[in-house]
Amino acid sequence: RLVSSTRRYRNQTWGRDDATLAACRRHNITLMAYSPLGSAAPGGVPRVLSDTNVRAVAAAHNRTAAAVALRWLVQQGVPVVTQSDKKEHMVDDLEGVFSFELTDSEMARLAAIR
């Protein structure tokens, strides 16, 4: 019998499902976040990138809002799958996320966003 070890799930700061994450952990399943920054209306930006809390944490670390949102997931042990056609975004996604850590209070501040 095969047991799934990874669950691909749209996991973001908004619209996340903490119960699914907890259930996956109980059953030793990795929850992988795709589209972790969400999507934007045409001509707009994803909501997480304009949130004042995310932007404040980003400013404190001299990082982008995207790097902070991705770091928040990664720091919880959630692998992320990102997509971009802009080289600078790919570099920020791959390098910027692992070059800093969020404090416990910052993690809690970001977790409170709904």
C-alpha positions in Angstrom: 0.0 0.0 0.0 1.3 3.4 -1.0 1.0 6.2 1.5 1.2 9.8 0.3 4.1 11.7 1.8 3.4 15.1 0.2 0.2 17.0 -0.2 0.2 19.9 -2.6 -2.0 22.7 -1.3 -2.7 26.3 -2.0 -1.3 27.7 1.2 -1.0 31.4 1.8 -1.0 33.9 4.6 -4.7 34.4 3.6 -6.9 31.4 2.9 -4.6 29.0 4.6 -6.0 26.0 6.4 -4.2 25.4 9.7 -6.3 22.3 10.4 -5.0 20.7 7.2 -1.4 21.5 8.1 -1.9 20.0 11.6 -3.5 16.8 10.1 -0.7 16.4 7.6 1.9 16.7 10.4 0.1 14.1 12.5 0.2 11.7 9.6 3.8 12.5 8.6 2.8 14.2 5.3 4.6 17.3 4.0 2.2 20.1 3.1 3.7 21.9 0.1 2.4 25.4 -0.7 1.8 26.3 -4.3 0.8 29.9 -5.3 2.0 31.0 -1.8 1.7 34.7 -2.6 -1.8 34.3 -4.0 -3.1 35.9 -7.2 -3.9 39.4 -8.1 -6.7 41.0 -10.0 -5.5 42.2 -13.5 -3.2 45.1 -13.0 -3.1 44.6 -9.2 -0.8 43.0 -6.7 -1.5 40.0 -4.5 -3.0 41.1 -1.2 -0.2 39.7 0.9 2.3 42.0 -0.9 0.4 45.1 0.1 -0.5 44.2 3.7 0.8 46.7 6.2 2.0 44.0 8.6 3.9 42.1 6.0 5.5 45.3 4.7 6.5 46.4 8.2 8.2 43.1 8.8 9.9 43.3 5.4 11.2 46.8 6.1 12.6 45.7 9.4 14.7 43.0 7.6 15.4 45.1 4.5 13.6 42.4 2.4 10.6 42.4 0.0 7.1 41.6 1.2 7.3 38.4 -1.0 10.5 37.2 0.8 8.8 37.7 4.2 5.6 35.9 3.1 7.6 33.0 1.7 10.0 32.9 4.7 6.9 32.7 7.0 5.9 29.5 5.3 9.4 28.0 5.0 10.1 28.8 8.7 7.1 26.6 9.6 8.6 23.7 7.5 6.3 24.3 4.6 8.1 23.9 1.2 6.9 26.5 -1.3 6.5 26.4 -5.1 6.7 29.8 -6.8 6.5 31.0 -10.3 7.8 34.1 -12.0 8.9 35.3 -15.4 11.1 38.0 -13.8 14.7 37.0 -13.0 14.9 39.3 -10.0 11.8 37.7 -8.5 13.2 34.2 -9.0 16.5 35.3 -7.3 14.6 36.8 -4.4 12.4 33.7 -4.0 15.4 31.4 -4.0 18.1 33.3 -2.2 16.4 36.0 -0.2 14.1 33.7 1.7 17.0 31.7 3.3 19.2 34.7 4.2 17.2 35.8 7.3 14.9 34.5 10.0 11.7 35.9 11.4 11.4 36.4 15.2 8.8 34.5 17.2 6.8 37.8 17.5 7.0 38.4 13.8 5.8 34.8 13.1 2.9 35.4 15.4 2.1 38.8 13.8 2.0 37.2 10.4 0.0 34.2 11.6 -2.7 36.6 12.8 -3.3 37.9 9.3 -6.6 36.6 7.9 
